[in-house]
Amino acid sequence: MKSICAVEGVTAAGLKEGKFGLALIRASGTAAGVFTSNKVRAAPVEVMMERIERGALDAVVVNSGCANAYTGERGYRDAVEMCEIAAGALNLAPGSVGVASTGVIGRYLDLPLIRDQCGRAAPLLARSADAEDAAAKAIMTTDTFPKHALFETETFSVGGITKGSGMIAPNMGTMLAFIYTDAEVEAPVLQDILRQATRRSFNRVVVDGDTSTNDVAFCTATGAAGRVDRAELARAVETVCRDLAVQIARDGEGATKLLEVTVRGAPDEDAAAAVARTVVASPLVKTAVYGEDPNWGRVVAAAGRAGVEFDPYAVSLRVGEIPLVLRGEIVADLGAAKAAMRGATVAFDLDLAAGDGKATAWGCDLTEKYVEINGKYTT
């Protein structure tokens, strides 16, 4: 699939060798970034929180298999050296190269392996579907499929790739996202656009409620397509981020179903998002979705602990097209509701009747496979 490589000025390459992968993405332009809110931040996150302030990137190097997190001063030095290795392979200034890592926490980078992989990946840089797919696969850990998204207009394009499957919670998750556009836009404006898009996409995904140490989302604008309308660019970036976020939720570790919760009638958008995130994060809701059990009371109960004011006896709730509660009155046909939960996507719509705010959050069911994957993650 071609998404980032459909954007003018972007080339990619990747290698995956067992658990250890490396991706290179070459694109010069203004840049923005958003990062994990976890107090325990990985070394590459620390490096990039400083570097993104210059507002420009020429390339990104990403490794999988080792998070380079909780590795102290050595980890920071290793992240800087990883940038230098990639810069040497690409003939770039080290400070212009972004870095990201994903994998096991508390282990040091294998820099000789990274040097070797950079040397072999750099000649493979191309603007092709195969090259992009190799890069998307290189950054995967427990993901079961590579994740791409593309939004094209008559004048510009926005493309993105991401990885993420477990340790996913609001304020981002164990996810890395690399978004590119050929629109011309100043770095501060791009930062505002990316922050808003992230708030409405990656920050509304919950797989297991754990916020990672390594979350990053970078956006680089090559400028090849010239100036575009800011609002149109913002819509395009948000569309791509939302597409990628839904793919992460659908690929949650051990998941069999995508869970989508739309909350409307909230006091405002932030309140609606808070309720939606609380519902998709509920283990009781998630297990009911897995069992295709129309235990809709769990949805209402989760909404009630989200910290948002509403009248519980004014709400309406449906699953798919099947009404469960109508303005506080129980109208559930449990047989029809169970049938509505049998597909690959289970969608709840909750109207709080307390305002005009609306938001959607995404998650997945919780299965025995999740425990199996994470019970043996490092061994």
N, C-alpha and C positions, 0 to 999 in steps of 0.2 A: 504494500500500500504506500501511496505517496501523499504526504501531507506537508511536513516541514520542507521537504525537497521540492515541493511545488512552489515555494516562495522564492522569488528571485534573490540570488545572492547567498543561498544556503546549500552547503554540501555536508554529507554525513558518512560515517563509517563505524563499524563495530566488530568486535571479536568476543565470542563467548566460549570459555574453556572450563567445563565443569561448573563449579559455583562462581568462578571468577570471570568477570567480563569487563570490557573497556569500550567506551564509545567516545568518539570525537565528533563534534559538530562545529563547522567553520562558518561563521557569519559575522561580518563587521557592521557595527551600527550602534545607535543609542540603546541603552539597556536599563532594565528595571528588575527588581527582585523582591520577593516576599519570603519570609522564613518562619521556621517553627517558633512557637511561643514557649516551648519546653525550656525550663531553666538549665537543664543539662543539654547543652548544644554541642553537636559534633564539631571537630576541628575545621572541616571544610565550610561549615556554616559560619563559624567565627571569621574565617578568612574572607568569605564573600560578603558578609555584612559590612566589612570595611571597604572592600574593593568596589562594591556596587555603587558606592557614593560618587565615584568618578563618572558614572552615567554612560559607560561605553564598554563593549566587549568585542573581541575579535574571534573568540572561539570558546568552547566549553569542553572540558575533559571530565568524564564520569566513570567511576569504577563500581562494580558490584561484587559482593562476597565479603567485603570488610567495610564497616561503617566508619572507621577511624573516629569513633566516638568514645568519650571518657578515656582519652589517651594523653591528656595533659599537654605539656610544652612540646614533647616529641611529636605528638599528633599534629599540632599546629605547624611545626617545621616540616613535617612530612607532607601536609597539604600544600604548603608553599612550594616544596620541591616537586610535587606532582604537577603543579602549574608550570614550573620551569621545564620539566621533562617534556610536557606537551608543547610548550612554546618552542623548544628546540626542534622537535619533530616537525613543527609547522612553520618554522622560521618567523616567529612572532615575538613581540616583547612579552616577557613573563607576566607583567602586570595587567596585560590585556586578555588573559586567559582565565575563564571561570572554572570552578571546580565543584564537584558534588560526589558524594559517596553513599553507598547503601549496603547493608549486610549486617554482620554480627557486631554487637557493641563490645568494647573492651579488648579489641585486638588491633595490632599495628599493621599498617600497610606493608605489603610486599613490594617495595619500590623497584627492585630489580625486575620483577614480573611486569610492573606497570611500565617501566622503561622499555622492556622488550615488546609489550603489546602496543605501546604508542608508536614504536618504530615500524611495526608491521601494519598498523591501522592507517597511519598517515597517507601512505601511497594509495590506499583504497578509497579515499574521499571522493565522493561522486554525488551528482544531483540525480539520483535514480531511486526507484521504489525498492530495489534490492538493497542498496546501500543504507537507505533509511530503515528498512526492516531489520537489517543487521544491527544497527545502532539501538533500535527499540528493544530488540531481544537481548542485547549485551547488558542492559541495565536492569533486567528482570531478576527478581529473587524468587519468591514463592508465587509470582504471577503465573497464570496458566496461558495467557496470550498477550502479545504486544498490543499497545494501545496508541492509536493515531486518531487525529481529528483534523478536518480541513474546512474552512469557510472561505469561499471565493466570491468576489463581486466583479463587476465589469472593470474596476480600476485597481483593485488591490486584493491580496490574499492574506489569510492568517492560518497558520498550521501549528500543530503541536503534537508532541509525544509525551508519554508519562509512564511511570511504573508505580504500582501500589496494589497491595492485596491484604496485608495485615498490619497491625499497629496503626490503625486509621481512626482518627477522631477529629471533631471540629478543632479549629486552629491548625488545620492541616493534619497529615498523618504520615506514615512512612511512605511518602510519595515524593518523587522527583518529577518535575514538569518543565519542559523546555518548549517555549512558545516563540514563534517567529512570524514577523510580518514584513512585507516589503513597503509598507506605508512609511512616509517621512513624518517623524514626530519627535518633539523634544523629550529628553529623558524625564523631567519632572511630570510632564503630562502622561507619559507612558507609565510612570510609577503609579499615578492616581488611577489610571485605567486598569492596571493589573491588580492593584489592591482591591478595587471595587469588584472586579470579576472574580477574584479569589474568594471574597466575602460571600458571593452568591453561588459559589460552586464548590471548590475544594473544602471550604470551611463548613459545608453542609453535608459532608459525607461522614458516616460512622459505620465502621465494620465491627470494632471491638471496644471502642472507648479509650484506647491508649494513644496519646499524642507522642509522636516520635521525636528523636534527637536530631534527625537529619533532614527534615522537610525543607525543600526549596522549590520555588517556581521562578524561573527566569523568563524574561521576554526581551528579545532583541529585535529592533526595527532597522532593516537594512536601508530603507529610504529609496529603493530602486523604483518604486511606483509613484514617487512624488507625494505632495501634500494631499490629504484626504480630510473629509469631515470628521471632527473629533467624535461626535455622537455615533456616527456609523462605525468608526473604528472600535469604539467601546463596546457596541453591540456585537461586533464580530469576535473580539477577544473573549467576551463573556460567553458567547455561543460555543467557542472552542473549549474553553475551560469547563463549561457545564457538560459538554459531550465527554471529555476526558474523565470528569468526576463520576459520571454515571457508569462509565466503563470500569473504574476502580471499584465502585460499589458492587457491580454485577460480578466482579472477579474476586470478591472477598474470600479470604481463606476458608476453604471447605464449603463455600456457599452453593446453594442450588437455586436460589431465587433472589431477584432484585426486589428490594422493598422501597417503595416511593411513598412519601407522606407529604401531602399538600395541606397546609393550614391557611384558611382564609377567615375573614371576619375578626382579625386580631386588632388590638389597639394601634399597631404600626407594623412595619416590615420586620424590624428587629424582634418584636414580640412573637410574631408568627414564626420566624426562624428558630427562636428559642424553643417553642413548643414542638415544632417539627423535628428538630435535632434530638430533643428529649425522647420523643416517641421512637425514632429509628434507632436510638441507642439502648432502648429498654431490652434487657435479656429476655424478659417474659414475652414481649411482643415478638422478638426475633425467633424464639423457640416456637411460639404459636404459628408463625408464618411457615417455619420449617415443617411443622406437623399438619399444616393446612387446617388448623383448628380455628374456627371463627370466634375466638374468645375476645370479642371486641372491647369488653370491659377493660382489658389491659391497656388499650389505646387511650381511653378516656382517663384512666388512672394515671398513666404516664403524663398526659397533658396537664393534669392537675398539680403536678409537682415541678412544673417548669418555671414557676415564679412569675406567671403572667396572670393578671386579673381578668376573670370572666365568670359568667354565671353557668355553673355546670348543667343546670336544667333549662338552658337556652340553646345548647349546642345541637348540631346535626352531624351525623357521621355516616359515611358509606364506604364499602369496599368494592372497587370497580364501579359498576352501575347499581349495585344492590344497596338500598338504604338499610341502615341498622338502627339509627336514632334520628328522629325528626323533631327538632325544636324541643328536645328534652324527653320526648315520648319514645319508648322502645317499640320499634316496628320490625325487628330483625326476623327474617326467615333464615334460620341457621342452615338449612339445607342448601338454599340458593347462595348464601354467603360462603359456605364451604366450597361450592363449585367455583366461585369467583376467585378462590385462592389456589386453584390447581395449576395455573399457568406459570411461566417463567418469571413473570412480574406480578407482584401483589401491590396494589395501589390503594391507599386510604386517603379519603378526603374529609377533613374535619373543619367545620364552620363554627367558630366560637361566638358569632353574633355579638361581637364587642367592638367593632370598628371596621376599617377598610384595609388593614394590613394583610399581606399575603406572602407566603414563601413556601418553597419546596425543599425537602431534604431527602437524601438517599442513603440506603444501607442495604443489608442483606440478612438472610436468615442465619441462625446459629446452629451448627450441626456438630455431630461427633467428630467429623473430619477436622474441624478447627482445633479441637483439643489434641488430636493426633499430630497435626502439623507443628503446633507450638510446644507440645510436650517433648519433642525431639529435635527442636530447631537447630541447636548447636552440635548435636551428635548424630 
